[in-house]
Amino acid sequence: MNMYFPRPKALLRALLISVLVLHALSLGSHFIYHYLGIHNLLPYFGRLTGFVNVDKEANIPTWFSTMLLAGSAYVVWGIYRHVRDKGGRYRWHWAVLCAVFVALSMDELGHMHEMAGRFGLAGHGSTAYLSWVVAVVPFVLVFAVSYLRFLLHLPKAVRRLVAWSGVLYVGGAAGLEVAGALLGRDLTVQLAPGKPYFHYLLFASAEEALEMIGAVLFLYAMTLHLRSLLRADATAPAMPPQIRPAETRRSAPGRRTATRPSPVTESRATRR
């Protein structure tokens, strides 16, 4: 199985720095534009702020999150292939997990979960945007219960990373949105440019930061696990060659087989 990926620690460092830079650009540009009211700092400054806004779609943060989830699906697929070729356990769990992350990456790119708000599962008005949480929670619970044994079979370090990544990702995606609704946050109101929008963006940035860090930790855990599996194969001792037993000559019944005398016996016979 030929798969290229960087060293896990180098990958983790690069991705965490990328998350920090994206949020610094998003909050910094909007602080200047909305909080300080400086709208002409650069040509097309308003459009540039939208292109780095972590709460908007079809921009750099969205593409970054999509690549994080797609990269996780790629590494999980590599683990599935390895486990399948070795005849290991939980190979179908790995296959389903790969499909889940493919779906998550597509949802991150298209924000398909937001269509659940049309059904009004969480009511209408200020809480309508929580309808996707109501629709997804049963699937998340079933998935968590069915993958509990799978999680426990992972190495201790990988298991902790996966658990923390799930807590951060789900907490950012759903937990903070529920908390915002309880605190009176209303996403149905279009905020005008200014300080109120910047205050809203602070809360939204916290959500996106938790999601991104959770996705980064999961990708790091899967890369670490795949690397350990490949190293175990590379350092496994080779099987010693099987020594075939000496072939014994079998003579036919009633038939003698001539034996060749050894050199020592032959020399003694010539001396006599």
Residue pairs with C-beta under 8 A, 6 or more apart in sequence:
1 78
1 81
1 82
1 85
1 230
3 74
3 75
3 78
3 226
5 11
5 75
5 223
5 226
5 227
6 14
7 227
8 220
8 223
8 224
8 227
11 219
11 220
11 223
12 216
12 220
15 68
15 216
15 219
15 220
16 213
16 216
18 64
19 209
19 212
19 213
19 216
22 52
22 54
22 60
22 61
22 64
22 212
23 54
23 205
23 208
23 209
25 52
26 52
26 53
26 54
26 55
26 61
26 201
26 205
27 201
27 202
27 205
29 45
29 48
29 49
29 52
30 49
30 53
30 197
30 198
30 201
31 198
32 38
32 41
33 39
33 41
33 45
33 46
33 49
33 193
34 193
34 194
34 195
34 197
34 198
34 201
35 195
35 198
37 194
39 45
39 46
42 48
50 56
50 59
51 59
51 60
52 59
52 60
52 61
53 59
53 61
53 201
54 61
54 201
54 204
54 205
54 208
54 209
55 201
55 204
55 205
55 208
56 62
57 111
61 208
62 108
62 109
63 109
64 212
65 108
65 208
65 211
65 212
65 215
66 105
66 108
66 109
67 105
68 212
68 215
68 216
68 219
69 101
69 104
69 105
69 108
69 215
70 101
70 102
70 105
71 219
72 101
72 215
72 218
72 219
72 222
73 98
73 99
73 101
73 102
73 105
75 219
75 222
75 223
75 226
76 94
76 97
76 98
76 101
76 222
77 94
77 98
78 226
79 94
79 222
79 225
79 226
79 229
80 91
80 94
80 95
80 97
80 98
82 88
82 226
82 229
82 230
83 89
83 90
83 91
83 94
84 91
89 153
90 150
90 153
93 147
93 150
97 147
100 143
106 112
107 113
113 132
113 135
113 136
114 129
114 132
115 132
116 131
116 132
116 134
116 135
116 136
117 128
117 129
117 131
117 132
118 131
119 131
119 135
120 128
120 131
121 131
121 134
121 135
122 128
122 129
122 130
122 131
122 133
122 134
125 186
125 188
126 181
126 184
126 185
126 186
126 187
126 188
126 189
127 181
128 188
129 177
129 187
129 188
130 177
130 178
130 181
133 174
133 177
133 178
136 174
137 174
140 170
144 166
151 159
151 162
151 163
152 159
154 162
154 225
155 225
155 228
157 224
158 221
158 224
158 225
161 217
161 218
161 220
161 221
161 224
162 218
162 221
164 214
164 217
165 214
165 215
165 216
165 217
165 218
165 221
166 214
166 218
167 214
168 210
168 211
168 213
168 214
168 217
169 210
169 211
169 214
169 215
169 218
170 214
171 210
171 214
172 206
172 207
172 208
172 209
172 210
172 211
172 212
172 213
172 214
173 207
173 210
173 211
176 203
176 206
176 207
176 210
177 207
180 203
185 200
185 203
191 197
191 200
249 257
251 257
261 269
